[in-house]
Amino acid sequence: MTDTIFGRIAAGEVPADIVYEDEHLVAFRDLNPQAPTHVLIIPRKSIPTLNEVTDVDAELLGRLFLAAAKVAEQEGIAEDGYRTVINCNASAGQSVYHLHVHLIGGRPLQWPPG
């Protein structure tokens, strides 16, 4: 699980500005925020990309999005709106190969995103 920086954060080996955690997930502020609120939500289980998700992970994926909604409420961006993003592989912008959801908000967001 500790083969990436995110795995090491989930294991408590590397400090992070954690805003939410439970037995399945950890959510922490992005070090390179793209908006006033930019939180990464990761499973404690090591899954490199969305391509490696299996049926066994269905509940975990649901937990990721439930946590995103909870953190959005906690951060005060739920009512105005926010974006969730999962990048899959390098061409989509994934740079850490540990599945994670970006929770972005706190300002108007443009479309298309990139």
N, C-alpha and C positions, 0 to 999 in steps of 0.2 A: 504493500500500500504506500510506502514512503519513497517510491521511485521518482516522484515529481515534487516540486515545491508545494503543490496543493495537497498531495498525500502527506507531506511532512507537516503542513498546517493542520490537517485533519487529525493527525496523530499527536498534536501538541508539541512537536519538536521545533517548530518555527513560529515566532509570535506573529499575530495578525490582529487587526482591529475588528474583533468578532462582535457581530450585532445579534446573532441568533445561533443557537446550536441545540441539538438533541442527540439521541443515540444513533440517528441515521445520517444527519446532515450537519454542515457548518456553513454559516454565512458570514462574510467579512467584506470590509470595504476594499475596493480595487485600488491598487497603488498608483494607477494611471487613469483616474476617473475621466469619463467622457461627458459627464453631466454632474450637477450638484449632488445627486444621489447615484452612486454606482456601486452596487454590492454584487459579489459573486457568491452563488449558492452551490455548494459541492456535496456530493454524497461522500460518506466516509469510505464506502466501498470504492475500490479503484476500478474505474471503467474508462479506458482511454478516450473513446469517441462515441458519439451516438450510434455509429455503425456496429459497435460491440454490444449494444443493449439487447437483451433477450427477453422472452416472456417472463422469466423469473424476476426481472427488474421492473415490471409494470407498476407494482405498488410503490417502489422507490421513486419512479418518475412522477407519480402522482404526489408523493411527499415533497418533491422538489418544487412543484408548482404551488402546492398549498403553503409551503414556507415562503415562496416569493410573494404571495398575496399577504401573508402575515407580516413580512418585513416591510412591504409597501405601506401597509396600515401603520405600522410602528414608526416608519420614517416620515409619515405625513404626506405621502404622494398618491395614496390610493384613490382619493376622490378626484383629483385633477387628472390623473392618468400616468401610466408608466409603460415601459416596454420590457419584455423578456426576450432574450436572444440566446440561442445555442449555436455556436460555430462548430462546424465539423470539418476537420482537416485544414491544411495550410491555405488552400485557395479561398477558404471561407474566413480566414483570419484566426484560426485556432493556433495558439502558440504554446499552450500547456496541455499535454495529453492526459488530462484527467477531466472527465465530463463535468461541465459547469454551466450554470445558467447566469447570464448577466441580467441584473435588475437595474434599469436605467430610468431616471426621472428627475423631476425638480426643475425642468425647463421644457418649453415646447420642442418636440422632436420632429424632424423632417422625414419625408418619405420620397423616394426610396432611401433606405438608410446608408447605402454605401456604394 
